[in-house]
């Protein structure tokens, strides 16, 4: 059972007579690379200051700006003080004590696949080790370090955004536990950019700590994987490409929460209401959440990816052996290899994620509500969970073994702010109980939604946030079912063409490298066939029978297809050169009008700016739009013919929604245009 592979690291703390004794125990932590003497944080700053690379850049800046070298070096040290981490064991011990108390109060468990982590620990010591967790919450930072402190592994140097640095006290606290900070943008500050890159290079080449960074670049507000960013992984790999380290181990880590601390905040952000600026006062206000229950947190440490083995003989490192090493940079051939590794890390994060029972409940409620069933009985819910649990396990998901009725009871308790249980035992979503209050319309990222729309939509947004983490397990099956339901019988080649087309359309929505499309298609085809959702007759595939899981597959993808369809329709009515914000606002406005009429159920998640923005990114990738910045605004140049092609493609798949009795949504949307 999945439970046997995980241990609850809070269990020993529950039995501790004195947690402070544990926090102040003698430590003999495992480092990534054994060095004597051990480098300290100031050593890395001095190494950057004295590097030949930085020395040349200082000379270039001095010649260009007529500045004194000493003045530039002082500026550089200010940058390094802004960027660099420090380490205070006193602060780490104190925080471990506070965090133990806090987690025991709000969490039922922090589960770790300890054997996987101990295996990684046993291999550390000979080359840089880079931990790459999924990023779902601000809590990732501190709880990840807490796991390392528990298992006696040196807390990593952690790449963090400058958002935290502005929080008085909190920024320094994080810096003292190993955080190094990076700006979201650096403009034309060439000294900052060069200093930061060289600092990362020194951490990898000359440091003994593990390094931790989030490959998605930011928290996923949708609670599902995002397309990887290449900036930091590019900097890290430079050391390997230039033969300055023998190997680099990347460790994919999935982090899953029964309940997210930011669930409300994310729901508002997805609707276009910007997050409040991080502040110390906001941090302390969030402590009111300690009165609530957040269920369990799950960490799964995947097998390390050896850079040397992953790239094998795909490039020739000897090209960097000629001339001074500080003059070398990653070449174009090497840059083309990086996305393959980045996507592989995300893929491994996905396949090692832990599915909670509330993830299943969210899928079930979403499906039932989409079909017009507002409330679900307890026994009906238990039966549907049994079906989904068995199916998900067949599709490779990890689900903890637990009595279903106990799991339902625990889930409803944790999510009582979202789920209501009536006197008759029927469960459904809370209604009109979550409000943001007054919002400055100038700060909105999309349409100025009415307070009534926001209050109505937020529970649905939150519910979808808990359905999203599991979509990667069966999105390929959903796309195949949608194609077959819409077009009828198809041979395998034609079915794959539809699959490939849908995968390309949703390439930002459901992350997968294009070179893997065929493999994932074949695996999904096999699973659908073995579960008798589809059948093959006379060399052609067709839907075997209309069953429950088919409904779940189709309803799970419906809000995304609706969002993309609305964007395609909207772009037919807007100027050929249009501000991106206007496109997003127009799509939200149309959907809000349709939702507020209540003539037919339209899932409010279709208004998600995350999804609408992903659609625009897809259009740019497909060449149907060109994105440019003009006077601080993001502008889109639209190719109407290509947009028409996308709209036509999406219309091909609309008939599949007759299965869940929601085809009329698209007719209704079209009528409003």
N, C-alpha and C positions, 0 to 999 in steps of 0.2 A: 504494500500500500504506500501511497505517496508520503503519508505521515512518518513512516519509518526512516525516510531519507532526510528528514528535517528534525532539528531540535529547537526547542523554545529557549532562547538564551536568557529570558526573564525568569525561568523556573528556578535557577539557583538563587537569584536575587530575592524571590519570594520567601525562600527559606533561610536567607542570611539573617543572623542575629544583628549584625552591624554592617550595613552596606559601605560605610566609610572605610572600614578595614579592607574591603575588597578594592575600593577605588585607590587606596594608598599602598597596595601590595607591591612587593618588589617585582620589577619588570625586566624581562630579557626578550625584547621584541625582535622579530625577524625583519631584516631590511631587504630591499630588492637586490642590491649589489653590495657585497662585503668590501669595505675599504678601511684602510688604516693609514693615517688617522681619518676619522669620520669628518666629512665636510659639515660646516654649520651654515646657517642662512646667510651670514655676511660674506662667506667665501664665494657664494654664487654671484653676489652683487659685484664683488671685486673682480671675479673672473670675467664678467661682462665688461666692466670698465676697462680692463687690461687686454681684452681680446683684439686681435689684429683687425677683425671685421669692423668693430665699433670705432677703433682708432682711425681707420680710413674714412668712415662716415663723418666723424667729428671734423676731420680735415676738410672734407667736402662742404659741410655746413659752414665752417669758418670761412672758407674761401668765397662761398656764395653770399653769406650775410655779413661778412667783415666782423665777426664776433671773435673774442679772445677764446683760446682753447680752454683755459681754466673756467671761464664762464659757461661754456658748453658742457664741461664735465660736471659742474655744479648742477646744471639743469638735468643732466643725465642721472645724477645721484638722487635727485628729487623724484624722477620717474621711477627709478629702481626701488626707492622707499615706498612709493605708491603701489608698485606691482608686487614686490617680494613678500614671501611668507616669513613668519618667525615661528618659533616653537617654544611653548612654555609648558613644561610637564605639570607645573602647579595648576595652571588653568585647565589642562586636560583632565587632571584628576578631579578637580572641583566640578567640571561639567559632567563627568561620568557619573558622579554622585547625584547631581541634580537631575540628569536625564534618566537615571535608574528610577528615581522617585516618580518622575513625571510619566514614564512609560508604564510603570506598574499601576498608575492611577487611571490612565486613559486607554490602555491597550490590553487585550486579552492574551497577546503573545507576539513575540518577534521571532519568526521562524527562519532558520538558515539551513541550507543543505551543507551541513558541517563537514561531511566527508569530502565534498568537492573543494571547499575552502582549505581544508587541511592538506589536501593533495597539492594545491597551488602553493601553500606555505612551504611544503617540503621541497619544492623545486626552485624556490627563490634563493638568490644569493649570487648568481653568475651573470645576469644581464638585466637591463631595465624591464620593469613590469608596469604595465599601464592598465589600470582598472577603468572599465567603461560601462557605468551603470545607465539604465534607462532613467529618464528624468521626469518624474510625475508630480513632485512636490518639493517645496523648500526644505521639508523635513529630510529629504534624501541626504543632504550634506552632513548633518550632525548624526543621524542614525547610522549612516554608513561608517563614519569614524568610530562610533560606539561599538559596532560589530568588530572592527579591527582591534580596538582596545580590549574587548572581551577575549578574543582569540590570540592575543599576544603578537599581533602584526603591527609593524610601524605604521602610524597613521600617514596616509599619502599627502603629498603636495597636491592641493586641490584647486583646479581652475575655477574661479568664481567671477561673476559679473560685478561691475562697479556699483550696482544697485545697493549692495550690502554696505559698501564703504561709506555711504552717506548716512548710515544709521549709527548715531552716536553710541559708542560702546560695543555695539553688536559687531561692527566691522572689525574692530581690533580683537574682539574675542575670537572671531573666525580666523583672523590672521595668526593668532597665537596657537591655533590648533592645526595650522598647516595650509590655510587658504592663501593663494596668490591671485591677484586681481587683474582683470583685463577690461579695457574700455569696450563698449559696444561698437564704437566707431572712433577713428583717430584722425579723420579729416586729412589734412596735408602735413601732419606732424610726423615727418620722416624719422626723426630721432626716437620718438616713442615707439613707432612700429619696429624699427631696427633693434631697439633695446629689448622689447618684449620678445621678439623672435629669438634673440641671442640668449635671453634668460631661460626660455623653454629649452633651448639647445643645451645649455649648461646643466639644467636639471636632469636631462636624459643622459648626457655624456659623462658628467662629472658628479652627479648626485647619487646618493645611496637610498633615497626614499622611493617607494612606489609613487606613481603619478596617477591622479584621477581626473577625468574630464567627461563631460556629457556630449556625446557625438551629435545629438540633436540640436545643441546650441542653446536651448532654452527649455523651460518646462512645457510639456505637451498639455495644453488646455483641454484638448479633446480626450485625453487619457489613452490615446493610441500612438503607435510609432510614427515618427515624422521622418522626412527625407534627411539623411545625414548631411552635416556640414563638414567641409574639408579643411578648414583653416588650421585648427590645432593638430589634427592627425598629420597634416602635411608637415608642420614644424617638427613633430615628434619623429616622423619617419626620416627626416633629413639625416639624422645621425646614423641610421642604418644604411641608407643609400650611399652615403659618403664613407662607409666602412669604418666609422668611428666606434661602433659597438658591434659585437659578433652577432647579436640577435636582439629582438624586442618581443616580449610576450604581451599580447593584448588579451585581457580577460573580460569577456562580455558578462554583464550582471543584469538580471531582471529584478526590478523592485516593484512589488504590487501591494496595494493597500485595500483593505476591506472598505475603508471610508477615507476619503481625502480631506485633509484640513481645509483645502481651498475650494471645496466643491461649489459653494455659493459664489465665490469670487470668479471661478472659471466660467460658471454659467452666465454671469453678467458680462464677462469679457467676450464670450462667444457671441453674445447679442450686440456687441459693439460698445459696451460701457467700459471705458478704460480702467485698468487697475489703479488703485491709489498708490502714490509714491511710497516706497519703503521708508519707514521712519521708526525710530525707537519707540515713540508713543504708540504707533500702530502695532509694533511687536508686542508691547505689554498688554494692549487691549485684546490681542488675540489669546491671551492666557485665560480668558473667560471660558475658552473651549475645554479647559481641563475638567470642567464639570460634566462633560459629555463622554460618551463611549465611542471609540473609533475601531473596535474590532482588532484584527491582527494585521501584521505587516510581514511580507514574505520576501526573502532575499534568496535568489538562486545564482550561484557562481558557476558559470559555464567553463568548459575546458579551455585552457589558454590557446590562443592562436599564435603559433610561432611565425614571425615575419619571414624568417629564413625559409621555412618549409612552405609557407603560403605562396611566396613569390618564386621559389625554386630557381629555375634558370630563365625566368621571363625577362631578365635584363642583365646587363654587364656592369658590375660595380667598378671594374677596373678603369672605366672611362674617367673616373674622378681621381685617378692616381697621378695625373700629370699636372704640374704646377702647384702653387700654394693652396692648401685645402680651404683656407678661408675665402678664397675667390670662387669656390664652387657652390652651385645651387642645384636643387632638384631639376632635372631636365624634363622636357615634354613627354618623353617616353615613360619616365617614372611617374609623372603626374597622371598619366592615363591609367596606371595600375591602381592608384589610390582608391577610386570609387568602388572597385571590386572588394577591397578589404573593408571599407566603411560599410557597405551594404551587408557584407557577411557578418559584421559585428551586430548590426541591427537585426538581421535574420536570427542570429543565435539568441539575442535578447528575447525575441518573440517566442521561439519554440521552447524556451525554458521558463516562460512566465507561468505563474500559478493562477488558476481560475478559482475565484471564490464562489460560494453559493449565491451571493447577491448578484454577481455577474449573470448567472443563469436566471435569477428572478427578474432582473432588469430586461433581459431578452424576452422572457415570457410575457411580462406586463406590456412591453412595447408592442409585441405581436398581437396580443389580445385587444389592446386599445386601438391599434391600427385597424383591426377587423370590426371595431364598433363595440367591443365588450369592455365596459368601463371598470367593472369589478370582477375579481377572480376569487373563487372559493378556495379554502385551505387544501381540501383533498384534491381538487382539480390542479392546484399549484404543485402539490407533492408529486402527482402523477406526471405532470409535464417536466418537472425537474428530473425525475427518473429517466425519462426519454432523452432529454438533452444531456444529462450526465453520461449515460452510456454512449451516446453518439460522439460527444466531445472526446471521451477517452479513446474511442476508435480512431479519432482524428489526431491523436497524439497529445492531448492536453493533460496537464497535471491538475487533479482535483483532489483535495484532502478527503479521506474516508471519514464520513460522519453520518449519524442518523439523520435522515432527511427532515423529520419533524423538528428535531433539535436545531438543525441548521437554519430552518425557516424561522424558528423562534428567535435564535440569536441574531439573524440578519435583520429581522423586523425591529428588534430592540436597538441595534446599532443605527438603523436608518429610520427611526421613528419621526425624525424631522421631515422626511420625504414620503413615507408610506403611512397610510391610515388604515386601521382595522375597525370595521363597523361592528355594531352589536350583533349582527348576524354572522360574524366571522369572515365576511368578505373583505378583501384587501384591494386598495387602489391608491392613486396618487393624492397627496394633499392638494388643495385648490386655493389659490389666491391668498396664501399665507406668507409668501416670501416677497418682500418689496425692497427696492433700492433707495427709495426716497427721491428727492430732487436731484437732477443731474444737469450739469452745464452742457447745453446742446452743442457748444463750440468744441467740446472735447470728445464728442461721439465719433466713432470710427465708421459708422454707417448711418442708417436712417434714424431719425429721432422717434423711436418707438414710444407709443403711449404707455403710461404707467400700468394701465389695465392689461395691455399686451405683454409687458414684461412680467407682471405678476402671474399671469396665466402661463407664460412660456417657461419660466425658470424651472418648475418641477420636471417638465419634459426634458429640458436640457440636462438637468442633473441625472435623470434616469438614463438618458442616452450615454452620458459620460461613463456610466458603469456597464453599459452594454458594449461600448467601443473596444475595451481591451481584449475581447475575445474574438473580434471579427476576423482577425488575420487567420484564425484556425480554419474558417470555412468560407472566406470570401471567394476563393476560386470555385468552390462548389456552387455558391450563390450565383456567380456570373454564368456558369454553365446552365444552371436551371433557368435563369432569366432568358438566356439565348434560346433554349429549347421551347420554353413556354411561349415565346414570342414568334418563333419562326416555324415551329413544328419539327418534323423529323429531319435530321442532318447526318451526313457521314462525318467521320472523325476529322478529316481535313477542313471541311467547311465549318464545323463546330469550333475547331481551333482558331480559325480566322475571326470568328465572332468573339471568342475568348480573348484573343490577342488585342483586338480592337478595344474591348471594354477595359482590359488591363491597362492599355495605353492611356485611355481617357481618365482612368482613376489612378494614374501613376503616382500622384502626390498624395492621394487619399489613403491608399493601401500600398505600403512601401514594398517594392520588389524590383530587383534588377532585371532588365529586359532579357538578358541571356538565360534567366531561369524560368521564363514563361512556359516553355514546352514541358519541362520536368514537373512543374507544379500543376499544369493542366492534366498531364497523364496520371498523377497521383490523385487528383480530385475526381477524375473520371472513374478510376478504380474504386474509390471509396463510395461514390454515389451509386455505382453499379452493385457493389457488395451489400449495400444497405437498401437496395431495391427502390431507390428514388428515381433512377433512370434505368432503361433497359436497351439492349442492342438487338435489333432484329433486321435481318437482311442487310448487314453492313451499315445500318443506320441507327442512330441513338434517338430515343424519345423518352418523355416522362413516363415512368412505369405506372404510377398511380398518384393521385392527389393525397399526400399524407401530411401529417403535422409538421415534420421537419422541413418539408418544402415550403410551407407557409412561413416558418421562421426565417428561412434563407431569403425569401423574397421580401418580407417586411423589414428585415435588417438592412437591406440596401436601398429601400425605397426613398428615405429622406435625401440620400446622396444623389440619386438619379434626378429627383425632383429639383434639387438645388442647381445642378448643372443644366437641366432643361430650362429653368427660369433664366439663368444667366444667358444662355444661347438665345432665348426669345427676347430678352431685354436688349441685347446688343444689336438686334435687328432694328430697334427703334431709336437708338442713340446715335449721335454724330460719329463719324469715322475716327475722329481724334477726340478722346473723352478722358476725363479724370477718373482714375481708378476708384476713388471714393464715391463718385457719382454712380458708377456701375453697382458697387456694393449696396449703396443706399437705395437705388432704384429696385434692385432685386428684393431687398428686405421690405420696402414699401409695398410692393405688389403682393408679397406673401402675407404681410400683416393684414392687408385689406381682405384677402381671401380667408385668412384664419378668423378674423373678427366677425365675419358674417355667420360662422358656425353652421353653414349649410352642409358641409361635409368635413370630416376630420382631416386636417392637414397637420402633420407632425411639425411642431415649432422648430425642431432641430434643422429643418430646411433653411432657416434664417441664420444659421451659424456662419459667422464671418470666416471662421477657419475653413469651412467647406467651400464657401463662395470664393475665398481667396485661392484655395487650391485649384479651383476650376480655372481661374484667370492664369495661374502658373502653368496649368496644362495647355491653355491656349497659346501662351508664349512659347512653350517647348515645342508645340506642334507647328509653330510659324503662323498661327491664325491671328496673332497679336504681337506687337512690339512694344516693350515697356521702356520709357525714358523718364528721366527726372527733368523737370522744367520749373525753375523758380521755386524750389522747395516742394513741388507737387509731383505726384507720380501720374504720368500720362500714358494712355494706351492708344496705339494706332491699330485700328481694327481692319482685318481682311474679311469683308462680308461674305465672300464666297466660301471661305474656309469655315466661318462660323455657321453658315447654312449647312455645310457638310456635317458638322458636329450635331446640329439640331436634328438633321435627318437621321443620323446614326442613333441618337437617343430615342427618337420617335419609333424606331424599329422595335425597341425593347419595352415600350409602354404596355402592350397587350398582356404581358406577364402579370401585371398587377390586378388583373381580373380575379386571380386566385385569392387575393386577400380583399377583394371587393373595394378596391381603391383606384380603379382606372379613371373614375369620374373626376378625380383630383385634377388630372392633366387637362381634361375638357374644361373644367371650371377655371383653371389658371389661364388657359388660352382665351377663354371668353372675356377675361378681364383686360386683355391686351387690346 
